[in-house]
Amino acid sequence: MSDTTNATLNTAARRSSSVWPVSQALLTLTDENGHSAFDRTRDLCIYWVAQRAGRPLPPPAWRGESFELEEVGAQRVAAVGMDSPRYWSARLDDADKSLPQRTWVAEVGLGQEASGLILFGARLTCVTRGAEQPFQRSIPAFVRRIAEHCAAHLDERRLQKHPWLVDSEADVDRLVQLLTKSQRTATVIVASLPEGSSDPTEAVIATDELHRRTFGAAHVVVLSGDASFHLSDRIGREFSVFRQGVRSYLRGFDPDNDEPYRHPLGLPERILQWAESGPTGYVDMLVDHALRASVSRQDREHVLPPFAEVRRKAARQAMDAARKAGSSDRQLLELALEEGHQLRQDLEQVRRESNELLTTADAEREAAQQEARQARFRVDVLRRQNETLEARLVAAGQATAPTLIPHNLDDFGEWCDTHLAGHVEVLNRARKGVKSSQYEDDSFLYRALLLLRDQYVTMRRQPSAEARQAYETALQDLGLEESGTISQERLGEQGEEYYATFGSSRRVLDRHLKRGVSKDQRKCFRLYFFWDEDTAQAIVGWMPSHLDTRQT
């Protein structure tokens, strides 16, 4: 974490308290060997709660019924049991054993659908009063214990004691299905092995340790050397991972429209030199990112309702049942008063935690924005230094040799990475378009990109009449024309055709280079792009064919 981030969070720490969502596990359970997964899981959770409560739990707790423990000397514990629908939820405020005024709030939810499928969720939150201190994200230990006793699934994949070893083409097909699953909720971390290896111990990181620390919130995969080649064939080399690299595939992975940098890749050389702790520190980073992602889902409150919400529903259900049973006015009044008391307590708690969460989120957002501003500043400084060095080389008669232009498109992606970096970014969608190119002159694609690099980008970064004239002359030499792409009024008619995602932004491909008017893709060339002010680059979103319009 940068100094700026620490400074921002330290400022936030001077508040009276802070609330940080830590981790969340969402699993499905099924009965196995004649045992009820619901009952077994609830009993394991109750046993875990009992070990931390500080006082013996009341008899109703062990029967799976509602209870609340707020005695002096006890930690705050409460649970709610419902029969229709069948649901059990608990909350435990567990005081940190080493840091005063820090509490770990664990919430557990267990529900059974009509089909018999059981949903299980565990959420961990860190609440600190006073000065904020760093903490290490974790998953409650009972999550792993539950998976050892029941058939537990994450994203419909059965959880196992050890990471998943992918070592065959069939395994790779199953891995690709998981990676591209539209409803996947958890990060998939793939650690590849050296060529020819199927030994998980030869991974550059400790995969068993990573699996243990992210159990129930992320998928950890070990990819054999041979399977790495099959994965590259399925999703493309730019999205694959091999030769002891480690890649995290985030939710929403789509190899047809995604960008490789959105799914972080760690190369073995960098992992071995990571910070001051090498692979150990890299595992810490992977755990932090995976668990952070587990609580960043926008629907997390819907999938696993907060305990306070469950308790309100149970109280309302009890009131309705009492009315139907013909309870006396006195009994109904007592229920209503009890419900009102709980409601006031829960509302106050939710209000307090919501305010603290909003303040925490504001602090994180400000820290992220400051880091982004600093990163843009550093990139701008480095770019200007590079331009100065290039200008000095030219002045000294030591200009670099002309860029070699290949006669085919076999190594198009590598050529772009080598010769366009820092000036022109060719997005993955455009690279896929090039793979299916029917244009008659492969070398022309390279020349058009060099025109963007050498003339267009120079003109945008250092505007002048001379730079404009050099750009227009280069366009004429190649028989190209630059113009706008599509009107704002007609943009919506084409769906996502004229949009591209760059960084976290959805941008319009508002400019294009064009040559030829024929509908024959062998004769018609188009290069669609936009200018990004933050990075001072031309961003290419599609080439070399014509995108659809109303006319086409």
C-alpha positions as CSV (number, residue, x, y, z in Angstrom):
1,M,0.0,0.0,0.0
2,S,1.4,3.4,-0.9
3,D,2.3,6.2,1.5
4,T,-0.6,8.2,0.1
5,T,-3.1,5.4,0.8
6,N,-1.7,4.9,4.4
7,A,-2.0,8.7,5.0
8,T,-5.6,8.7,3.8
9,L,-6.6,5.6,5.9
10,N,-4.8,7.0,8.9
11,T,-6.9,10.1,8.6
12,A,-9.9,7.9,8.5
13,A,-8.6,6.0,11.5
14,R,-9.1,9.1,13.7
15,R,-12.8,8.4,13.6
16,S,-14.5,6.8,16.6
17,S,-14.7,3.5,14.8
18,S,-14.4,1.9,11.4
19,V,-16.0,-1.1,9.7
20,W,-14.2,-3.2,7.1
21,P,-15.9,-6.1,5.3
22,V,-13.2,-8.8,5.4
23,S,-14.4,-11.9,3.6
24,Q,-17.5,-13.9,2.4
25,A,-18.0,-17.5,1.5
26,L,-21.1,-18.6,-0.3
27,L,-21.6,-22.4,-0.8
28,T,-24.2,-24.9,-1.7
29,L,-24.5,-28.1,0.3
30,T,-26.1,-31.4,-0.4
31,D,-27.0,-34.4,1.9
32,E,-24.5,-37.2,1.8
33,N,-24.5,-40.8,3.1
34,G,-27.9,-40.3,4.7
35,H,-26.8,-37.4,6.8
36,S,-28.7,-34.1,6.8
37,A,-26.2,-31.4,5.6
38,F,-28.5,-28.7,7.2
39,D,-28.4,-30.2,10.6
40,R,-24.8,-31.2,10.5
41,T,-23.7,-27.7,9.3
42,R,-25.9,-25.9,11.9
43,D,-24.4,-28.1,14.7
44,L,-20.8,-27.4,13.5
45,C,-21.6,-23.6,13.5
46,I,-23.2,-23.8,17.0
47,Y,-20.1,-25.7,18.3
48,W,-17.8,-23.0,16.9
49,V,-19.9,-20.2,18.4
50,A,-20.0,-22.0,21.8
51,Q,-16.2,-22.1,21.9
52,R,-16.0,-18.3,21.6
53,A,-19.1,-17.2,23.5
54,G,-17.4,-16.9,26.9
55,R,-20.4,-18.5,28.7
56,P,-22.4,-21.7,28.1
57,L,-25.0,-21.5,25.5
58,P,-28.7,-21.9,26.6
59,P,-30.4,-25.2,25.8
60,P,-32.5,-23.7,23.0
61,A,-29.2,-22.9,21.2
62,W,-28.3,-26.6,20.9
63,R,-31.7,-27.4,19.5
64,G,-31.2,-24.9,16.7
65,E,-33.8,-22.5,18.1
66,S,-33.6,-18.7,18.5
67,F,-31.6,-17.3,21.4
68,E,-29.5,-14.3,22.5
69,L,-26.6,-14.2,24.9
70,E,-25.7,-10.8,26.4
71,E,-24.6,-11.7,29.9
72,V,-21.8,-9.9,31.6
73,G,-18.5,-11.7,30.7
74,A,-20.0,-13.2,27.5
75,Q,-19.5,-12.1,24.0
76,R,-22.6,-10.9,22.2
77,V,-24.1,-14.0,20.5
78,A,-27.5,-14.4,18.9
79,A,-29.2,-16.9,16.6
80,V,-32.5,-17.2,14.8
81,G,-34.2,-20.4,13.7
82,M,-37.1,-20.6,11.3
83,D,-39.1,-23.6,10.1
84,S,-40.9,-22.2,7.1
85,P,-38.9,-21.5,5.1
86,R,-36.2,-23.5,6.9
87,Y,-33.5,-21.0,7.8
88,W,-31.0,-20.6,10.6
89,S,-28.8,-17.6,11.1
90,A,-26.3,-16.5,13.8
91,R,-24.1,-13.6,14.7
92,L,-21.1,-13.6,16.9
93,D,-19.1,-10.5,18.0
94,D,-15.7,-12.0,18.7
95,A,-13.2,-9.7,20.5
96,D,-9.7,-9.7,19.1
97,K,-7.3,-11.5,21.5
98,S,-4.3,-9.2,20.8
99,L,-5.7,-5.8,19.9
100,P,-8.1,-4.0,22.3
101,Q,-11.2,-2.3,20.8
102,R,-11.2,-4.6,17.7
103,T,-14.1,-7.0,17.2
104,W,-14.5,-9.6,14.5
105,V,-18.2,-9.9,13.6
106,A,-19.1,-13.3,12.1
107,E,-22.5,-13.8,10.5
108,V,-23.7,-17.2,9.3
109,G,-26.7,-18.0,7.2
110,L,-28.1,-21.5,6.4
111,G,-31.2,-22.0,4.3
112,Q,-32.9,-25.0,2.6
113,E,-34.8,-24.7,-0.7
114,A,-37.8,-26.7,-1.7
115,S,-35.6,-28.8,-3.9
116,G,-33.5,-29.8,-0.9
117,L,-30.5,-27.7,-2.0
118,I,-28.9,-26.0,1.0
119,L,-27.4,-22.6,0.8
120,F,-24.6,-21.7,3.3
121,G,-23.0,-18.3,3.8
122,A,-20.4,-16.9,6.2
123,R,-19.4,-13.3,6.3
124,L,-16.6,-11.8,8.4
125,T,-16.4,-8.0,9.3
126,C,-13.8,-6.2,11.2
127,V,-14.9,-3.4,13.6
128,T,-12.3,-1.2,15.2
129,R,-12.8,1.6,17.7
130,G,-10.0,4.1,18.0
131,A,-6.8,4.1,16.0
132,E,-7.0,1.8,12.9
133,Q,-4.5,-1.0,12.7
134,P,-3.8,-3.2,9.6
135,F,-5.3,-6.7,9.6
136,Q,-4.9,-9.8,7.5
137,R,-8.0,-11.0,5.7
138,S,-9.1,-14.5,6.5
139,I,-12.0,-17.1,6.2
140,P,-13.5,-18.4,9.4
141,A,-12.0,-21.9,10.2
142,F,-15.4,-23.6,10.5
143,V,-16.0,-23.0,6.7
144,R,-13.3,-25.6,5.9
145,R,-14.6,-27.9,8.6
146,I,-18.1,-27.8,7.1
147,A,-16.7,-28.8,3.7
148,E,-14.9,-31.7,5.3
149,H,-18.2,-33.1,6.7
150,C,-20.6,-32.2,3.9
151,A,-20.6,-32.1,0.1
152,A,-19.9,-28.4,-0.4
153,H,-19.8,-26.7,-3.8
154,L,-18.5,-23.3,-4.9
155,D,-19.8,-22.1,-8.3
156,E,-21.2,-25.7,-8.7
157,R,-17.7,-27.2,-8.3
158,R,-17.1,-29.6,-5.4
159,L,-14.6,-28.3,-2.9
160,Q,-11.7,-30.6,-2.2
161,K,-9.1,-30.7,0.5
162,H,-6.3,-29.8,-1.9
163,P,-6.1,-27.5,-5.0
164,W,-7.5,-28.8,-8.2
165,L,-4.8,-30.3,-10.4
166,V,-5.6,-29.8,-14.1
167,D,-3.5,-32.3,-16.1
168,S,-5.4,-33.3,-19.2
169,E,-7.4,-31.9,-22.1
170,A,-10.7,-32.9,-20.4
171,D,-9.6,-31.1,-17.2
172,V,-8.7,-28.0,-19.3
173,D,-12.2,-28.1,-20.9
174,R,-13.8,-28.2,-17.4
175,L,-11.5,-25.3,-16.3
176,V,-12.5,-23.2,-19.3
177,Q,-16.2,-23.8,-18.4
178,L,-15.5,-22.6,-14.9
179,L,-13.5,-19.5,-16.1
180,T,-16.2,-18.4,-18.6
181,K,-19.2,-19.3,-16.4
182,S,-21.3,-16.1,-16.6
183,Q,-22.6,-16.6,-13.0
184,R,-19.2,-17.4,-11.5
185,T,-18.9,-15.6,-8.1
186,A,-15.3,-16.4,-7.0
187,T,-11.9,-15.6,-8.3
188,V,-10.0,-18.4,-10.0
189,I,-6.3,-18.4,-9.2
190,V,-4.2,-20.6,-11.6
191,A,-0.6,-21.5,-10.7
192,S,1.2,-23.1,-13.7
193,L,4.0,-25.7,-13.5
194,P,7.2,-25.9,-15.5
195,E,7.0,-27.5,-18.9
196,G,6.6,-31.3,-18.6
197,S,5.8,-31.2,-14.9
198,S,2.7,-32.5,-13.1
199,D,4.1,-32.1,-9.6
200,P,2.2,-29.4,-7.6
201,T,5.2,-28.8,-5.4
202,E,7.1,-27.3,-8.4
203,A,4.7,-24.3,-8.5
204,V,6.5,-21.1,-7.7
205,I,4.0,-20.4,-4.8
206,A,2.7,-22.6,-2.0
207,T,-0.7,-23.6,-3.5
208,D,-1.8,-25.7,-0.5
209,E,-1.4,-22.6,1.7
210,L,-3.2,-20.4,-0.8
211,H,-6.0,-22.9,-1.0
212,R,-6.4,-23.2,2.8
213,R,-6.5,-19.4,3.3
214,T,-9.1,-18.7,0.5
215,F,-11.1,-21.9,1.1
216,G,-14.8,-21.3,0.1
217,A,-14.1,-17.8,-1.4
218,A,-11.8,-18.6,-4.3
219,H,-10.8,-21.5,-6.6
220,V,-7.1,-22.5,-6.6
221,V,-5.9,-24.5,-9.6
222,V,-2.6,-26.1,-10.3
223,L,-2.0,-26.3,-14.1
224,S,0.5,-28.9,-15.4
225,G,3.0,-28.0,-18.1
226,D,1.2,-30.0,-20.8
227,A,-2.2,-28.6,-19.8
228,S,-0.8,-25.1,-20.2
229,F,-0.5,-25.6,-24.0
230,H,-4.1,-26.8,-24.1
231,L,-5.3,-23.8,-22.2
232,S,-3.5,-21.5,-24.6
233,D,-5.3,-23.3,-27.5
234,R,-8.7,-22.8,-25.8
235,I,-8.6,-19.2,-24.7
236,G,-5.5,-17.7,-26.5
237,R,-2.0,-17.2,-25.4
238,E,-2.6,-13.7,-24.2
239,F,-5.1,-15.0,-21.6
240,S,-3.3,-18.2,-20.7
241,V,-0.7,-18.9,-18.0
242,F,2.4,-21.1,-18.3
243,R,6.0,-21.8,-17.1
244,Q,5.3,-21.2,-13.4
245,G,3.3,-18.0,-14.0
246,V,0.3,-17.3,-11.7
247,R,-2.9,-15.7,-13.0
248,S,-6.0,-14.5,-11.3
249,Y,-9.2,-14.8,-13.4
250,L,-11.7,-12.3,-12.0
251,R,-15.5,-12.6,-12.4
252,G,-16.9,-11.9,-15.8
253,F,-14.0,-13.4,-17.8
254,D,-14.7,-13.3,-21.5
255,P,-11.8,-14.2,-23.8
256,D,-13.7,-12.8,-26.8
257,N,-14.1,-9.3,-25.5
258,D,-11.9,-9.0,-22.4
259,E,-8.5,-7.5,-21.9
260,P,-5.6,-9.6,-20.5
261,Y,-4.5,-6.9,-18.0
262,R,-7.9,-7.2,-16.2
263,H,-6.8,-10.6,-15.0
264,P,-3.5,-10.1,-13.3
265,L,-0.6,-12.3,-14.3
266,G,2.5,-12.8,-12.1
267,L,5.6,-14.0,-13.8
268,P,7.9,-16.3,-11.8
269,E,10.9,-13.9,-11.7
270,R,8.7,-11.1,-10.3
271,I,7.1,-13.5,-7.7
272,L,10.5,-14.7,-6.5
273,Q,11.5,-11.0,-5.9
274,W,8.1,-9.9,-4.6
275,A,8.7,-7.1,-2.0
276,E,10.9,-8.4,0.8
277,S,9.3,-11.8,1.2
278,G,9.1,-13.3,-2.3
279,P,6.5,-16.1,-2.9
280,T,5.2,-15.8,0.7
281,G,4.4,-12.2,0.3
282,Y,2.9,-12.9,-3.1
283,V,0.5,-15.4,-1.5
284,D,-0.4,-12.8,1.1
285,M,-1.3,-10.4,-1.8
286,L,-3.3,-13.1,-3.6
287,V,-5.3,-13.9,-0.5
288,D,-6.0,-10.2,0.2
289,H,-7.2,-9.6,-3.4
290,A,-9.4,-12.8,-3.5
291,L,-11.1,-12.1,-0.2
292,R,-11.5,-8.5,-1.0
293,A,-13.3,-9.5,-4.2
294,S,-15.5,-11.9,-2.2
295,V,-17.1,-8.9,-0.4
296,S,-17.2,-6.5,-3.4
297,R,-20.3,-8.2,-5.0
298,Q,-23.1,-5.7,-5.4
299,D,-25.7,-8.4,-4.5
300,R,-23.9,-9.7,-1.4
301,E,-26.6,-8.4,1.0
302,H,-29.3,-10.1,-1.2
303,V,-27.5,-13.5,-1.4
304,L,-26.6,-13.5,2.3
305,P,-29.1,-11.3,4.2
306,P,-27.7,-9.6,7.3
307,F,-28.6,-11.2,10.6
308,A,-30.7,-8.2,11.7
309,E,-32.9,-8.7,8.6
310,V,-33.4,-12.4,9.3
311,R,-34.3,-11.7,12.9
312,R,-37.0,-9.1,11.8
313,K,-38.5,-11.7,9.4
314,A,-38.6,-14.3,12.2
315,A,-40.2,-11.9,14.6
316,R,-42.9,-10.9,12.1
317,Q,-43.5,-14.6,11.4
318,A,-43.9,-15.3,15.1
319,M,-46.4,-12.5,15.4
320,D,-48.5,-13.8,12.4
321,A,-48.4,-17.3,13.8
322,A,-49.6,-16.1,17.2
323,R,-52.5,-14.2,15.6
324,K,-53.6,-17.3,13.6
325,A,-53.4,-19.4,16.8
326,G,-55.8,-17.0,18.6
327,S,-53.3,-15.7,21.2
328,S,-54.7,-13.2,23.7
329,D,-54.2,-9.5,23.3
330,R,-51.7,-9.6,26.2
331,Q,-49.6,-12.2,24.5
332,L,-49.7,-10.3,21.2
333,L,-48.7,-7.1,23.0
334,E,-45.8,-8.8,24.6
335,L,-44.6,-10.1,21.2
336,A,-45.1,-6.7,19.7
337,L,-43.1,-5.0,22.5
338,E,-40.3,-7.6,22.2
339,E,-40.3,-7.1,18.4
340,G,-40.2,-3.4,18.8
341,H,-37.3,-3.6,21.2
342,Q,-35.3,-5.8,18.9
343,L,-36.2,-3.7,15.9
344,R,-34.9,-0.5,17.7
345,Q,-31.6,-2.3,18.6
346,D,-31.1,-3.7,15.2
347,L,-31.9,-0.4,13.4
348,E,-29.5,1.5,15.6
349,Q,-26.8,-1.2,15.0
350,V,-27.5,-1.1,11.2
351,R,-27.5,2.7,11.2
352,R,-24.2,2.8,13.0
353,E,-22.5,0.2,10.9
354,S,-23.9,1.7,7.7
355,N,-22.5,5.1,8.5
356,E,-19.1,3.6,9.4
357,L,-19.1,1.5,6.2
358,L,-19.8,4.6,4.2
359,T,-17.0,6.5,5.9
360,T,-14.7,3.6,5.3
361,A,-15.7,3.4,1.6
362,D,-15.1,7.1,1.2
363,A,-11.6,6.7,2.7
364,E,-10.8,3.8,0.4
365,R,-12.2,5.7,-2.6
366,E,-10.1,8.8,-1.8
367,A,-7.0,6.6,-1.3
368,A,-7.6,4.9,-4.7
369,Q,-8.2,8.2,-6.4
370,Q,-5.0,9.6,-5.0
371,E,-3.1,6.5,-6.1
372,A,-4.6,6.7,-9.6
373,R,-3.6,10.4,-9.8
374,Q,-0.1,9.6,-8.7
375,A,0.2,6.7,-11.2
376,R,-1.0,9.0,-14.0
377,F,1.6,11.6,-12.9
378,R,4.4,9.0,-12.9
379,V,3.4,7.7,-16.3
380,D,3.3,11.2,-17.7
381,V,6.8,11.9,-16.2
382,L,8.2,8.7,-17.7
383,R,6.6,9.4,-21.0
384,R,8.1,12.9,-21.2
385,Q,11.5,11.6,-20.2
386,N,11.3,9.0,-22.9
387,E,10.3,11.6,-25.5
388,T,13.2,13.8,-24.4
389,L,15.7,10.9,-24.7
390,E,14.3,10.0,-28.2
391,A,14.7,13.7,-29.3
392,R,18.3,13.7,-28.0
393,L,19.1,10.5,-30.0
394,V,17.6,12.0,-33.1
395,A,19.6,15.2,-32.6
396,A,22.8,13.2,-32.1
397,G,22.2,11.2,-35.3
398,Q,21.5,8.1,-33.3
399,A,17.9,7.5,-34.1
400,T,16.7,4.0,-33.8
401,A,16.5,1.8,-36.9
402,P,13.2,1.8,-38.8
403,T,10.7,-0.7,-37.4
404,L,10.6,-4.0,-39.3
405,I,7.3,-4.7,-40.9
406,P,6.3,-8.4,-41.1
407,H,4.7,-9.9,-44.2
408,N,2.2,-12.0,-42.3
409,L,0.1,-11.7,-39.1
410,D,1.4,-14.7,-37.3
411,D,3.1,-12.7,-34.5
412,F,0.9,-9.6,-34.7
413,G,0.3,-9.4,-30.9
414,E,3.9,-9.7,-30.0
415,W,4.9,-7.1,-32.6
416,C,2.3,-4.7,-31.1
417,D,3.6,-5.2,-27.6
418,T,7.2,-4.7,-28.8
419,H,6.8,-1.7,-31.1
420,L,3.7,0.2,-30.0
421,A,4.0,0.2,-26.2
422,G,3.4,3.6,-24.6
423,H,2.0,5.1,-27.8
424,V,-0.7,2.8,-29.2
425,E,-2.7,0.2,-27.3
426,V,-4.3,-2.5,-29.5
427,L,-7.2,-4.0,-27.4
428,N,-7.8,-7.7,-27.4
429,R,-11.0,-7.4,-29.5
430,A,-9.0,-5.8,-32.3
431,R,-6.3,-8.5,-32.0
432,K,-9.0,-11.1,-32.5
433,G,-10.3,-9.2,-35.5
434,V,-6.8,-9.3,-37.0
435,K,-6.7,-13.1,-36.5
436,S,-9.6,-13.4,-38.9
437,S,-8.4,-10.7,-41.3
438,Q,-9.3,-11.1,-45.0
439,Y,-7.6,-7.9,-46.1
440,E,-5.4,-8.5,-49.1
441,D,-2.2,-6.8,-47.7
442,D,-1.1,-8.0,-44.3
443,S,1.8,-5.5,-44.1
444,F,-0.7,-2.6,-44.5
445,L,-2.1,-3.3,-41.0
446,Y,1.4,-2.7,-39.5
447,R,1.9,0.5,-41.5
448,A,-1.4,1.9,-40.4
449,L,-0.5,1.3,-36.7
450,L,3.0,2.9,-37.2
451,L,1.2,5.9,-38.7
452,L,-0.7,6.2,-35.5
453,R,2.4,5.8,-33.4
454,D,4.7,8.1,-35.3
455,Q,2.4,10.8,-36.6
456,Y,-1.0,10.8,-34.9
457,V,0.3,10.4,-31.3
458,T,3.1,12.9,-31.9
459,M,0.5,15.4,-33.2
460,R,-1.8,14.9,-30.2
461,R,1.0,15.1,-27.6
462,Q,2.8,18.0,-29.1
463,P,0.3,19.9,-31.3
464,S,1.7,22.1,-34.0
465,A,1.1,23.0,-37.6
466,E,4.2,21.0,-38.6
467,A,3.0,17.9,-36.7
468,R,-0.5,18.2,-38.3
469,Q,1.1,18.5,-41.8
470,A,3.3,15.5,-41.2
471,Y,0.2,13.5,-40.1
472,E,-1.8,14.5,-43.2
473,T,1.1,13.7,-45.5
474,A,1.4,10.2,-43.9
475,L,-2.3,9.6,-44.4
476,Q,-2.0,10.6,-48.1
477,D,1.0,8.4,-48.6
478,L,-0.9,5.3,-47.4
479,G,-4.2,6.3,-49.1
480,L,-5.9,6.6,-45.8
481,E,-8.5,9.0,-44.5
482,E,-9.4,9.8,-40.9
483,S,-12.9,10.7,-39.9
484,G,-15.6,10.2,-37.3
485,T,-17.4,6.9,-37.1
486,I,-21.0,7.2,-36.1
487,S,-23.4,9.9,-34.9
488,Q,-24.6,9.9,-31.3
489,E,-28.2,9.5,-32.4
490,R,-27.3,6.2,-34.3
491,L,-24.8,4.9,-31.7
492,G,-27.5,3.0,-29.7
493,E,-28.7,1.2,-32.8
494,Q,-25.5,-0.8,-33.1
495,G,-25.5,-2.4,-29.6
496,E,-21.9,-2.8,-28.4
497,E,-20.3,-2.6,-31.8
498,Y,-18.8,0.9,-31.4
499,Y,-17.9,0.6,-27.7
500,A,-14.7,-0.7,-26.1
501,T,-13.7,-1.1,-22.5
502,F,-10.4,0.4,-21.5
503,G,-9.3,0.3,-17.8
504,S,-12.6,0.7,-15.9
505,S,-14.2,2.9,-18.6
506,R,-16.6,2.1,-21.4
507,R,-15.5,4.3,-24.4
508,V,-16.8,5.0,-27.8
509,L,-14.7,4.2,-30.9
510,D,-15.3,7.7,-32.3
511,R,-12.5,7.9,-34.9
512,H,-11.4,5.6,-37.7
513,L,-8.8,5.3,-40.4
514,K,-10.4,4.1,-43.6
515,R,-9.3,3.0,-47.1
516,G,-11.6,1.7,-49.8
517,V,-15.4,1.6,-50.0
518,S,-15.9,-1.9,-51.3
519,K,-18.0,-4.3,-49.3
520,D,-15.4,-7.0,-50.1
521,Q,-13.3,-7.4,-46.9
522,R,-10.2,-8.1,-49.1
523,K,-10.4,-4.5,-50.5
524,C,-11.8,-2.5,-47.6
525,F,-9.7,-1.4,-44.6
526,R,-10.9,0.2,-41.3
527,L,-9.1,0.9,-38.0
528,Y,-11.4,2.1,-35.2
529,F,-9.8,4.0,-32.3
530,F,-10.2,6.7,-29.7
531,W,-7.7,9.1,-27.9
532,D,-7.2,8.5,-24.2
533,E,-6.2,11.7,-22.4
534,D,-5.0,10.1,-19.2
535,T,-2.4,7.9,-20.9
536,A,-1.9,10.1,-24.0
537,Q,-2.3,7.0,-26.2
538,A,-4.3,6.0,-29.2
539,I,-6.5,3.1,-28.2
540,V,-7.4,0.7,-31.1
541,G,-10.7,-1.2,-30.5
542,W,-11.2,-2.9,-33.9
543,M,-9.5,-3.6,-37.2
544,P,-9.2,-4.3,-40.1
545,S,-12.8,-4.8,-41.3
546,H,-15.9,-2.5,-41.3
547,L,-18.1,-2.4,-38.3
548,D,-21.8,-2.6,-38.9
549,T,-23.9,0.4,-39.6
550,R,-27.5,0.9,-40.7
551,Q,-26.3,0.8,-44.3
552,T,-24.2,-2.4,-43.9
